[in-house]
């Protein structure tokens, strides 16, 4: 298992996307998306000026291509 972390510069709800029972990196962090495997952990932190507080933590449960992601019906949602 690998652990990844990064600073979330802008939180608009698009990337990471925490809605509909998922927390996804479908549009951001291409290096993490390319190398992360099922079971890895990803942590999103606030900037240093905001004391690097934890914004979110997720465990990779599945990997999809972007095409699979936009057409996914949500049958494998983990709560």
C-alpha positions as CSV (number, residue, x, y, z in Angstrom):
1,X,0.0,0.0,0.0
2,X,1.2,3.5,-0.9
3,X,0.2,6.8,0.7
4,X,-0.2,9.9,-1.4
5,X,-0.9,13.4,-0.2
6,X,-1.2,16.8,-1.9
7,X,-2.3,20.4,-1.2
8,X,-5.9,21.1,-2.3
9,X,-5.5,24.6,-3.7
10,X,-9.1,25.1,-4.7
11,X,-12.1,23.2,-3.5
12,X,-15.0,23.7,-5.9
13,X,-16.4,20.2,-5.5
14,X,-15.2,19.3,-9.0
15,X,-11.8,17.8,-8.2
16,X,-11.7,16.1,-5.9
17,X,-15.4,15.3,-6.4
18,X,-16.9,14.1,-3.1
19,X,-20.5,13.7,-4.3
20,X,-22.8,10.7,-5.0
21,X,-21.0,8.3,-2.6
22,X,-17.6,8.6,-4.3
23,X,-14.6,10.7,-3.7
24,X,-12.8,10.9,-7.1
25,X,-9.7,12.4,-8.7
26,X,-11.2,12.1,-12.2
27,X,-9.9,15.4,-13.4
28,X,-6.9,16.3,-11.1
29,X,-3.6,14.9,-10.0
30,X,-2.7,12.9,-13.1
31,X,0.5,11.5,-11.6
32,X,-1.4,10.1,-8.6
33,X,-4.2,8.7,-10.9
34,X,-1.6,7.0,-13.0
35,X,0.4,5.3,-10.2
36,X,-2.2,4.7,-7.4
37,X,-3.5,1.2,-7.1
38,X,-6.5,-0.3,-5.3
39,X,-5.8,-0.2,-1.6
40,X,-3.7,2.9,-1.7
41,X,-4.5,5.9,0.5
42,X,-4.8,9.5,-0.7
43,X,-4.9,12.5,1.6
44,X,-5.9,16.1,0.6
45,X,-4.5,18.8,2.8
46,X,-5.1,22.5,3.2
47,X,-2.3,24.9,2.4
48,X,0.5,25.7,4.8
49,X,-1.1,29.1,5.7
50,X,-4.1,27.1,6.9
51,X,-1.9,24.7,8.9
52,X,-2.1,21.8,6.5
53,X,-5.4,20.5,7.9
54,X,-6.8,17.3,6.5
55,X,-9.6,18.1,4.0
56,X,-10.2,14.5,2.9
57,X,-8.9,11.0,3.1
58,X,-9.8,8.3,0.6
59,X,-8.9,4.7,-0.1
60,X,-8.7,3.6,-3.7
61,X,-11.4,1.0,-4.2
62,X,-11.5,1.0,-8.0
63,X,-9.8,2.5,-11.0
64,X,-11.7,3.6,-14.1
65,X,-10.8,5.2,-17.3
66,X,-12.3,8.6,-17.8
67,X,-14.8,7.1,-20.3
68,X,-15.8,4.5,-17.7
69,X,-16.1,7.2,-15.0
70,X,-18.5,9.4,-16.9
71,X,-20.7,6.5,-17.8
72,X,-20.5,4.6,-14.5
73,X,-24.0,3.9,-13.1
74,X,-22.8,3.8,-9.5
75,X,-23.3,0.1,-8.9
76,X,-20.0,-0.2,-7.0
77,X,-20.5,2.7,-4.6
78,X,-18.8,2.2,-1.2
79,X,-20.1,4.3,1.7
